[in-house]
Amino acid sequence: MNDHNPHTEQHSIDEKFMRRALDLAVLGAGRVSPNPLVGCVIVHQQQIIGEGWHQMYGKAHAEVNAINAVERKDLLPESTVYVSLEPCAHFGKTPPCADLLVKHRVKRVVICNPDPHPLVGGKGIEKLKKAGIEVVTNVLAEKGNEINKRFFTGVLKKRPYIIFKWAETADGFIARKNYESKWISNQVSRALVHKWRTEEDGIVVGSNTARHDNPQLNARHWKGRNPARIVVDRHLKLPSELYLYNQHQPTFVYNLLNHSKAPNLEFVKLEEDNFLEEMMLDLYEKQIRSVIVEGGSTLINLLAAQHLWDEARIFKSTKAVFNEGIQAPHIQGRLMKTEQIMDDLYYEYQSAF
């Protein structure tokens, strides 16, 4: 693979159009999982003549949408295709995109990230090169890794991308002693959480959070899809009148006792050994590529101890004080971002593992 010489004028042109492809790719967020986010831009003499992105799982890939948008197909043999992920070389729900680019005899293909998926893994690049197409890889690769972190985590670790989320008081508690935790964070922060729920495949809670908060775990304060609800209830002690059991959205209850299925409700029995690892593998096999773990402290601390997390999003109130109660989880990670959201301080961490 010919990586870039950063000193060429071509390099800055390639980066410019790859940025556009990445901007398009993220428009598919929340709609394409378990597939990756992919954007594609077709350029002739430094003018964009077509662009597209993967808009919906099972529907046309980015390259197909971009080529369909090109009015003058006769320009394609003199054009460069910028794509945020290596074009696929296998038949999935749609035909291989590498074949489509070969068919149109495009001149050059610039790729942000090679695809680590075993079905693709360099085969798309190989196909293009065999057809005499110039291929450049790893342009803005770090940005590409960031936008497809969910997909890459699934391929490489066989588990969903795991995001911790909690709100804590100014003195470091996530709930009172009786588990009461209402409204530590402000309204804007809470709306943001609902937006996040539309962007991920599932929300995980432990049995204490389920019992004491009776959460709905949906995205009622933001327009978008509801995630799957995932509950850890090892001994199946949760009362059946909880919102979690209303069958309004797909729900998985991980436990040690019982395996059964009803519409939108599945009890999944696991062994005590490696319970959380097995749960994450099962979610991966259910095509769930990302989860937000919303509580409680016990579950988050257990996952953190096993290095089963990728990102933490923490709201710290500057006003709420509980003096005593349930302490916020303890994690070790790299601080990536701090922001003030009205009277909340927002911190974003990345796992160091």
C-alpha positions, 0 to 999 in steps of 0.5 A: 500500500502506498502511504502518503508523502505529506509534502506534496500538494496532492496530499493536501488536496486528498485531505480536503476531499477526504474531510468531505467524505468523512463529514458525509459518513457521519450522516448515517449515524444511528441508521447503519449499524451494524455496518460502518459509517461510510462517505464517498466523494467523486472528484474530477479536476478538483470539482466534486461531480458526485457524492453519497453516504451509506444512509440505512442498513441494508440499503445502497452503500456510499460508493453506489449513491455517489456514482448514481449522483454523477450526471456525466458518467463519461468523466469517471475514468478521469476521476478520483474517488474518495471513500472513508473505508476500503470498498467491499469486495464481497456480496453482502446485502448489496453487490461489491463496491470494488467491482462497481469502481472497476466497472466504471474504470475510475482513475484513482481511489483514495481510502481513509481506512483499510477495512479490518473485517475478514471478509474485506481485509485488503481484498477491495484494495487488491481488486482495484489495483489489479484493475490498474486503478491507483490506490492511496490509503490511510488519508486522515486515518485517525479521523476515520478510526474515530468515526468508525470506532464502533465498527472497528471495536466489533471487528477486532474485539467481538464486543460492542463499543462500551460507553459509560454515562453517569451524572454525579453531585458536586461532592461525588455521589450518583444517588442518595442512600435510598438510591433516589437520584432524580435530576442531578444534571440539568435539562440540557444535559438530560436532552443530550443523553436522549440524543445519544440514545438515538445514536447507539444500539443499546442501553445497559442497566444493572438491577439496582438502577432498574428497580429503584429508577424504573427507567424507560430507557427510550429516547422520548426527548429527542427525535430518533430510534429507541435503543435496545434495552439491556438489563443485568438481573442475575437472579431474576428478582426484578418485578414484572411491572417495570417499564423494562418489561412493557415490550415497547422496544427490544429488551434483553435480560441477562441472568443465570436462571432462564432462557426464554423469548417473547415478542421484544423480550428475551431472557438470556441465560449465561454462566456465572464465569465470565458473565459480563464478557459473555454478555458482551459477546452475545450482544455482539452476535445480536448485531449490537455494535455500541451500548451506553451503560447508564448505571449503576455504580456496581455494574460500571465498576465491575465492567471497568475492573475487567477493562470492558469499556471504551469511553466515559461521559460524566456530568458533574453538577456544580449545584447538587450536593448529597453529603452522603449516598452512593458514590460515583464509579471509579475509572482510570482513563485519559481525559479527552474533553471538558465542557460547561453545559449551563451549571454542569461540568461535562467530562469525556474520558477514553479507556487507557486499555 
